[in-house]
């Protein structure tokens, strides 16, 4: 059983490389998804030289219902050096002082 899975993964990788060379991006996406699903089902991690291996360690599958519209982050996290702006003084009108005499 495990040998059949490894053979089918190798075959899918070969088809993925061929589709990448032909620049058939829709086929690449389908083959990549098939490879990912097959590996997740059988618990096989991708090899580093595999064409569908993630390029960064912070990539993860998005969870439906956890995302806001127009974002790829599950929750808002301000940057480490960010701090809230200073509140305005309520006793001023928050305008620049006038230059010259009043008219």
Residue, then its C-alpha position, 0 to 999 in steps of 0.5 A: x500500500x505504501x509503495x503504491x502511494x509513493x509511486x502515485x506521488x512520484x507520478x504526480x510530481x512528474x506530471x506537475x513538473x511537465x505542467x510547469x514546463x508547459x506553463x499550464x497553471x490550472x493543471x499545476x494548481x490541480x496537481x499541487x492540490x492532489x499531491x497535498x491531499x495525498x500527503x496529508x491523508x497518508x502523513x507523508x511530508x513533502x521533500x525539499x526538492x519537490x515542486x509542491x514543497x512550501x517555500x516558507x515555513x509560515x505558509x498554512x492552509x486558511x480556515x474558513x470563517x476565521x478570515x475577515x474580508x480582504x485579508x489573509x491574516x486570521x486576526x489583527x496583530x499590530x506590529x511590534x514597534x507600533x504604539x497607539x497615537x497620542x490622544x489630542x488635548x481636549x482643551x485646544x481646537x487642534x489647529x495651528x496658531x494663526x500667523x499675523x493679526x486677526x482680521 
